[in-house]
């Protein structure tokens, strides 16, 4: 059996595993057949929780089917999903790239303001 040398992409989001944007992104990536796709996203909409992690309660992960990918719906936050996705806790390999989205609405993360001072 020949080794699959395609790059692995982990897809996640904050809108939840059933979000149309996530499903469209996964479908598009799978259709190219250029990458191995892994999906780990919250089991429900979890927008506006920033970088929070779950530490007082156990996290459950349920395997789901999305376009033939290995996918998990996780009871934790988006940060929990990404952490699990890159830790080998759910998948046999560490992804080469993490892609988050496609999200409904605006994304409000950290904002950086740079002031350039002229001399």
GIQUI-V918680 format. One line per field, one symbol per residue. phi: phi as a letter, one per 20 degrees, with the letter a starting at -180 (. if undefined). A space follows every 50 residues. Layout:
phi: ???
This chain:
phi: .ffeeffddedbadeofefgffffffgffffflecedccbcgfbfcfmdl efcececfddcdfcdclmeeccedfeegfffffffdemfddfcefebdcd pfeenedcdfdddddeeee
